[in-house]
């Protein structure tokens, strides 16, 4: 399997960032790690090995990015406004630095956004905000509103809420979306979501699915048995949906 490591200083984040490319050709897959995860996580979890046949045959090429969650949504020492601001800078890093690199490396126009757990949020959020860059989003075990507590999981903005948080909360902005161009772009996306029937984030997925139905946006939501929020579950899911 072709493996390529990259590191450069990001002007959007004002720090060095690392990423890993796995594969030599095929549909480009932007892979976000789980909460506070690193660029090598997808490989270390064995998820890349699960996709080895598709990668080695040139059907998929993975771009596994680093996170800055500890500086943004999980940075409790920063004011919530600064947390979402840092998250927005991370999005600009992806859009203005990572995606151009992927196009330089691989002219294949089809791009997939993908992640598990908090990575599913990142994958779906960026694809919904910028659907013209993507052809498909594959989100496993995601939470699509970070501001409200769910079960044992706290809200990530300490009861603070502003416009930036709203527009980075798919469960909030999608029901009110009336931009025709953006809606048509979303309707062209292939959207696949999975969630465990006992996962605390089940309600978030059902709510998002309902909003997608209301906006006539085709999508698939698969509810798995149990919590289904472990690497072993994602290894099975990735074989079916990516």
C-alpha positions as CSV (number, residue, x, y, z in Angstrom):
1,X,0.0,0.0,0.0
2,X,1.4,3.4,-1.0
3,X,2.0,5.5,2.1
4,X,3.0,9.2,2.1
5,X,3.6,11.4,5.1
6,X,3.3,15.2,4.9
7,X,3.9,18.0,7.3
8,X,3.9,21.8,6.8
9,X,3.2,25.1,8.6
10,X,-0.4,26.0,8.2
11,X,-1.1,29.7,7.8
12,X,-4.7,29.2,8.7
13,X,-3.8,27.5,12.1
14,X,-0.4,29.2,12.6
15,X,1.2,25.9,13.5
16,X,2.6,22.7,11.9
17,X,0.1,20.2,10.8
18,X,0.6,16.6,9.7
19,X,-1.3,14.2,7.5
20,X,-1.0,10.8,5.9
21,X,-1.9,9.7,2.4
22,X,-2.8,6.0,1.9
23,X,-3.2,4.8,-1.6
24,X,-2.1,5.9,-5.1
25,X,-5.4,6.5,-7.0
26,X,-9.2,6.4,-6.9
27,X,-11.8,8.5,-5.2
28,X,-10.2,10.8,-2.7
29,X,-11.4,10.2,0.9
30,X,-10.9,13.0,3.5
31,X,-10.6,11.0,6.8
32,X,-11.2,12.8,10.1
33,X,-10.0,11.2,13.4
34,X,-12.1,10.6,16.5
35,X,-12.1,13.0,19.5
36,X,-8.7,14.5,19.9
37,X,-7.4,11.9,17.5
38,X,-4.3,12.0,15.3
39,X,-3.6,11.6,11.6
40,X,-2.3,8.1,12.1
41,X,-5.4,6.9,14.0
42,X,-7.3,5.4,11.1
43,X,-4.2,3.3,10.2
44,X,-3.5,2.3,13.8
45,X,-7.2,1.3,14.3
46,X,-6.8,-1.2,11.4
47,X,-9.5,0.6,9.4
48,X,-7.1,1.2,6.5
49,X,-6.2,-2.5,6.5
50,X,-9.9,-3.3,6.3
51,X,-10.0,-1.2,3.1
52,X,-6.7,-2.6,1.8
53,X,-8.2,-4.3,-1.3
54,X,-9.9,-1.1,-2.4
55,X,-6.9,1.0,-1.7
56,X,-4.4,-1.3,-3.4
57,X,-6.7,-1.6,-6.5
58,X,-6.7,2.2,-6.9
59,X,-10.4,2.6,-6.0
60,X,-9.8,4.7,-2.9
61,X,-7.1,7.1,-1.7
62,X,-7.2,8.2,1.9
63,X,-6.2,11.6,3.2
64,X,-6.0,11.2,7.0
65,X,-5.8,14.5,8.7
66,X,-4.9,15.6,12.2
67,X,-7.3,17.3,14.6
68,X,-7.1,20.4,16.7
69,X,-10.0,19.4,19.0
70,X,-7.9,20.0,22.1
71,X,-7.4,23.6,20.9
72,X,-11.0,24.1,19.8
73,X,-14.2,22.4,20.9
74,X,-12.4,20.5,23.8
75,X,-10.3,23.4,25.0
76,X,-12.1,24.2,28.3
77,X,-9.5,26.8,29.2
78,X,-10.6,29.0,26.3
79,X,-13.8,31.0,26.0
80,X,-16.4,29.2,24.0
81,X,-16.3,32.0,21.3
82,X,-12.6,31.3,20.9
83,X,-13.2,27.5,20.7
84,X,-15.6,27.8,17.8
85,X,-13.3,30.4,16.2
86,X,-10.4,27.9,16.3
87,X,-12.7,25.2,14.9
88,X,-13.5,27.6,12.0
89,X,-9.8,28.1,11.4
90,X,-9.4,24.3,11.2
91,X,-12.1,24.2,8.6
92,X,-10.3,26.8,6.6
93,X,-7.1,24.7,6.9
94,X,-9.0,21.7,5.4
95,X,-10.7,23.7,2.6
96,X,-7.7,25.9,1.6
97,X,-4.8,23.6,2.3
98,X,-5.7,19.9,2.5
99,X,-8.2,19.8,-0.4
100,X,-5.8,21.6,-2.8
101,X,-3.1,19.2,-1.9
102,X,-5.4,16.3,-2.6
103,X,-6.3,17.7,-6.0
104,X,-2.6,18.2,-6.8
105,X,-1.9,14.6,-5.9
106,X,-4.9,13.1,-7.5
107,X,-7.0,14.6,-10.4
108,X,-9.9,12.3,-9.6
109,X,-12.8,14.7,-9.0
110,X,-14.9,12.6,-6.6
111,X,-14.2,13.4,-3.0
112,X,-15.6,11.6,0.1
113,X,-15.8,13.1,3.6
114,X,-15.6,10.4,6.2
115,X,-15.1,10.0,10.0
116,X,-16.1,8.1,13.1
117,X,-17.5,9.5,16.4
118,X,-16.4,13.2,16.6
119,X,-14.8,12.6,13.2
120,X,-18.3,11.9,11.8
121,X,-19.3,15.3,13.0
122,X,-16.3,16.9,11.3
123,X,-17.0,15.0,8.1
124,X,-20.7,15.7,7.9
125,X,-20.4,19.3,9.1
126,X,-17.8,20.3,6.5
127,X,-19.6,18.5,3.7
128,X,-23.0,20.1,4.5
129,X,-21.4,23.6,4.7
130,X,-19.4,23.1,1.5
131,X,-21.2,20.4,-0.5
132,X,-19.8,21.5,-3.8
133,X,-16.4,20.1,-2.8
134,X,-17.8,16.6,-2.1
135,X,-19.6,13.8,-3.8
136,X,-20.3,11.7,-0.7
137,X,-20.2,11.8,3.1
138,X,-19.9,8.7,5.3
139,X,-20.4,9.3,9.0
140,X,-20.3,6.7,11.7
141,X,-21.6,7.2,15.3
142,X,-21.8,10.9,15.0
143,X,-23.2,13.7,17.1
144,X,-24.5,16.7,15.1
145,X,-25.1,19.3,17.7
146,X,-22.1,19.9,20.1
147,X,-23.7,22.6,22.2
148,X,-26.2,20.5,24.1
149,X,-25.4,17.7,26.7
150,X,-26.4,14.2,25.7
151,X,-26.4,11.4,28.3
152,X,-23.0,11.4,29.9
153,X,-21.6,13.7,27.3
154,X,-21.5,17.4,28.2
155,X,-22.2,20.3,25.9
156,X,-18.9,21.7,24.5
157,X,-19.6,25.4,24.8
158,X,-20.6,25.8,28.5
159,X,-24.2,27.1,27.7
160,X,-22.7,29.8,25.4
161,X,-24.3,30.1,22.0
162,X,-23.7,32.4,19.0
163,X,-24.1,32.5,15.3
164,X,-20.8,30.7,14.6
165,X,-22.0,27.7,16.8
166,X,-25.3,27.7,15.0
167,X,-23.8,27.5,11.6
168,X,-21.5,24.7,12.8
169,X,-24.5,22.7,14.1
170,X,-26.1,20.6,11.3
171,X,-29.1,19.8,13.5
172,X,-29.7,23.5,13.9
173,X,-28.9,25.2,10.6
174,X,-30.3,22.5,8.3
175,X,-34.0,22.8,9.3
176,X,-33.9,26.5,8.5
177,X,-31.8,26.3,5.3
178,X,-33.6,28.0,2.4
179,X,-30.6,28.7,0.1
180,X,-31.7,27.0,-3.2
181,X,-28.2,26.6,-4.6
182,X,-26.9,25.1,-1.3
183,X,-29.9,22.8,-1.1
184,X,-29.5,21.5,-4.6
185,X,-25.8,20.9,-3.9
186,X,-26.8,18.9,-0.8
187,X,-29.4,16.9,-2.9
188,X,-26.5,15.8,-5.1
189,X,-24.5,14.4,-2.2
190,X,-24.5,10.7,-1.3
191,X,-25.1,10.8,2.4
192,X,-24.6,7.7,4.6
193,X,-25.0,7.8,8.4
194,X,-24.8,4.9,10.9
195,X,-25.6,4.9,14.5
196,X,-26.1,2.2,17.2
197,X,-29.6,1.7,18.5
198,X,-28.3,2.2,22.1
199,X,-25.9,5.0,21.2
200,X,-26.6,8.2,23.2
201,X,-26.4,10.1,19.8
202,X,-29.2,8.1,18.2
203,X,-31.6,11.0,18.8
204,X,-29.2,13.4,17.0
205,X,-29.1,11.2,14.0
206,X,-32.9,10.7,13.9
207,X,-33.4,14.5,14.2
208,X,-30.9,15.1,11.3
209,X,-32.5,12.4,9.2
210,X,-35.9,14.1,9.7
211,X,-34.6,17.4,8.7
212,X,-33.0,15.9,5.6
213,X,-36.4,14.3,4.7
214,X,-38.1,17.7,5.2
215,X,-35.7,19.3,2.8
216,X,-36.0,16.5,0.2
217,X,-32.4,15.6,0.5
218,X,-31.8,11.8,-0.2
219,X,-29.8,10.0,2.4
220,X,-29.3,6.7,4.2
221,X,-29.5,6.2,7.9
222,X,-28.6,2.7,9.2
223,X,-29.3,1.9,12.9
224,X,-27.1,-0.9,14.2
225,X,-27.8,-3.2,17.0
226,X,-26.4,-2.2,20.4
227,X,-24.2,0.8,21.0
228,X,-22.0,0.1,17.9
229,X,-19.5,2.8,18.8
230,X,-16.3,0.8,18.8
231,X,-13.5,0.2,16.3
232,X,-14.7,-3.3,15.7
233,X,-18.1,-1.9,14.7
234,X,-16.5,0.7,12.4
235,X,-14.4,-2.0,10.7
236,X,-17.6,-3.7,9.7
237,X,-19.3,-0.5,8.7
238,X,-16.5,0.7,6.5
239,X,-16.6,-2.5,4.4
240,X,-20.3,-1.9,3.7
241,X,-20.6,1.9,3.2
242,X,-17.3,3.3,2.0
